[in-house]
Amino acid sequence: MTNWLRIPFYKIRRGWHVMRWLRFGMGLALLLQSILLKDAMMIVASVLFTLMAVFNYSCCGSASCALDESSKSC
């Protein structure tokens, strides 16, 4: 398997915790509801939310909200 394929598969298989399962379930529920209502914009949004849970991408999912320890001002 090539190197560019290993990173996404690693992100999918590792790190499933309660909040990630909750985001995934809510994304699937929203996707099902939007399909039943035939709402195209909600389908796009729910697919985005579901994929964010699958790949564990979010504001704080990739530790992008973490503070740098050396930048403490106090």
N, C-alpha and C positions, 0 to 999 in steps of 0.2 A: 504494500500500500504506500502511495506516495506521501510525502511529508505534509502537504497542504490538506490532505484528507484526514490526517490523524488528529489534528486539533479540534475540529468540530465533533468528531466521534468521542473524543475524550471528554469534552464539555457536556455531551449528552449523557454519558454513562456515569459520571462522577458527581458527587455533591448534592444528591437529592435529599432535601430536608423538608420539614413540615410546611414552611412558607412556600417553597418551590412547588410542592404538590398542590397547595391551595391555589396558587396563581395558575397552575396548569388546569386544575378543575374548573376554576372560574372562567378561564379562557375557552375551555371546551363547552361549558354551559352557555356562554355568550355566543359562541359559534353556532351551536345547535338552535338557539332562539332566533338568531339572525337568519339562519337558513329557513326556518319555519315561517318567518315573517317576510322572506324574500327581500331583505333590505341589503342592498349591495354595499353601501358604505359601512354598515355594521359588520358585514362579513369581512371586509378588508381590515377593520380595526380589531376584530376578534382573532383573525389569523395572526395579526401582528402580536397581540397579547399572548396568544398560545405559543408562538415561536420564541418570544422573549423568555417564557418559562422553560421551554425545552432547551434552549441554548444558554440559559441562565444569564441573560443580558438584561440589565435594568440600570437604574441610577446607582444603586448601591450593590447590585449583584456582582459587579466586577471590582469591588472595593475602590471605586472611583471617588467615593465620598469620604474616604479615610483621611485623617489629618496627618500631616508630616510631623513626626515627633520633634524634629529640630526647629520647627517654626513656632514653638510656643512663645507667646508674648509675655506671659506672667513669670 
